[in-house]
Amino acid sequence: MSVWLVEPLDPLIARDGRPSSVGGHFFTVSFPYPSMLAGAVRTRMGCENGAFTLRGDSLKELKEKVVVRGPLLAELRSEGDEIQQWLAPAPRDLTVLRTDDKETTIKRLVPRPLHPGEAMDSLPEGGLLPVGYSGGETYGKPPKDLPAFWSWAEFEQWLTSPADRSGVDLKDLGIEALPIETRAHLAIHPGERVGIDGMFFQTSGLRFLQKGESLLEPRRFALSLWCQGATVAGRALALERQIAPLGGERRLARWSPASEEWPRMPETVREKIVTDRRARLILLTPALFEKGALPGWNGGAWPLGGNIKAKVIAACVPRPAVVSGWDLAASNGDGKPKGRPKPTRRLALAGSVYFLELEGEKEDLRRWCDEAWLNCVSDDAQDRRDGFGLAALGVWEGEKP
């Protein structure tokens, strides 16, 4: 089994590398970045009897050979480790609106040409087309209770046949963002039960539970990841079923193999992409591109190899987030680990959508679809091995702009 589940047993503190705020408040991001899971996986694999034993060149070998994809969110059944459903980040190529009469509609966004009298900033590569509504008048405002994650059934329908919809129940689409729980901490003088002055701080963590049909049966969620074993420094490494730390404050999580593999690509999507030679690429985890929101492979060599070229015609990308961290393997030149901060980089967030035009033969296009599906498409190879840029493919309906 290549897919594993990591179920946090306590609120998970997932940081983005920024220092704590004034007053000692340690915030969490709304969903863990891939690098946190990749580091945790390699730590678990490299441990012997609870201690991490890999050193020197073995650390580089570990990062290159242990490939991690994810995380995706999974809902578990009330008991055991069986998957209730997979969930995907809400796609960005749509707008959800609620009218005055409380009717909720979905309006999809598609690339469109510039009309007479219109203009927009152009990128060095020639610019992208704007996106707009597919047609018809639009009324309403975005509701506050938008789902952050779509159920896979709804997400697959959006990949296969995106269309405007009216009378939508947001609860049928998916779930809201994971709740954030804040805890207060105070250092105590040993044996005196008296707080130490200035040693008060707060932490915010993600709770992987949501309200269910009853308070005694909450909905359970877990992080899912794809990873295979590897041989590093002559040792065969693999994940094991265990309870082990994850994230800030080393809070515990349950590690276990998933009861099923990730969803497969719908055949209708593959054949439509091959026929039309265009596709929508939707990020399921944040991606790292050298040019910010625009992939470095735009119009050039595909990062996963092959004879296909993909050109970005338009994109739906929100404001960037940033990621950093601490490099524990860094040295000051004498070969001894010293550690140093990692550079801050901008992310194209999960849910971002890229409209692609494809060049290549039909068989190459089919192979491209299979290789790109739930694979990582960031520019740098190590970022792909860390899980940045996990992608799904959908059809691109409508006339070419």
Secondary structure by P-SEA (a helix, b strand, c coil): ccbbbbbbcccccccccccccccbbbbbcccccaaaaaaaaaaaaaccccccccccaaaaaaaacccccccbbbbbcccccccccccccccccbbbbbccccbbbbbbbbbbccccccccccccccbbbbbcccccbbbbcccccccccccaaaaaaaacbbbbbcccccccccccccbbbbbbbbbbccccccccccccbbbbbbbcccccccccccbbbbbbbbbbbbbcccccccccbbbbbccccbbbbbbbbbccccccccaaaaaaaaaacbbbbbbccbbbbccccccccccccccccccbbbbbccccccbbbbbbbbcccccccccccccccccccccccccbbbbbbbbccaaaaaaaaaaaccccccccaaaaaaccccbbbbbbbcccc
